[in-house]
Amino acid sequence: MPLEITVKQGQQTIESMGSFDDLEDALTEFNELINRRNWHPSVTTIALSDTDKDKCLAQYALQEFNYSEIDSPHKLQ
């Protein structure tokens, strides 16, 4: 099952954060990204998708705490 993690910036820009063949590896990375604290405010959601079936398996809307440690321009993602 090919899995992909993407982040959405703004309304339409989607960037791949990685592809996985193993569900456990994909979920581990997905959880780590959810718990990150230094996302740029333009990043709004993180999604885990099954690319074969073109289905979103999980989506997380970033919360205020995900942005709390931004203090310099080089900490964008």
Solvent accessible surface area in square Angstrom, and as a share of the most:
residue,aa,sasa,rsa
1,M,122,0.54
2,P,49,0.31
3,L,2,0.01
4,E,45,0.20
5,I,0,0.00
6,T,23,0.14
7,V,1,0.00
8,K,68,0.29
9,Q,43,0.19
10,G,36,0.34
11,Q,150,0.67
12,Q,159,0.71
13,T,81,0.47
14,I,112,0.57
15,E,67,0.30
16,S,61,0.39
17,M,57,0.26
18,G,22,0.21
19,S,89,0.58
20,F,45,0.19
21,D,123,0.64
22,D,69,0.36
23,L,80,0.40
24,E,129,0.58
25,D,80,0.41
26,A,0,0.00
27,L,73,0.36
28,T,71,0.41
29,E,52,0.23
30,F,13,0.06
31,N,79,0.41
32,E,99,0.45
33,L,8,0.04
34,I,27,0.14
35,N,87,0.45
36,R,58,0.21
37,R,95,0.35
38,N,39,0.20
39,W,0,0.00
40,H,62,0.28
41,P,81,0.51
42,S,44,0.29
43,V,0,0.00
44,T,52,0.30
45,T,23,0.13
46,I,0,0.00
47,A,15,0.11
48,L,2,0.01
49,S,27,0.17
50,D,7,0.04
51,T,66,0.38
52,D,108,0.56
53,K,140,0.59
54,D,128,0.66
55,K,122,0.52
56,C,73,0.44
57,L,87,0.43
58,A,34,0.26
59,Q,122,0.54
60,Y,44,0.17
61,A,56,0.43
62,L,18,0.09
63,Q,88,0.39
64,E,156,0.70
65,F,83,0.34
66,N,0,0.00
67,Y,52,0.20
68,S,79,0.51
69,E,95,0.43
70,I,56,0.28
71,D,113,0.58
72,S,27,0.17
73,P,118,0.74
74,H,151,0.67
75,K,64,0.27
76,L,88,0.44
77,Q,71,0.32
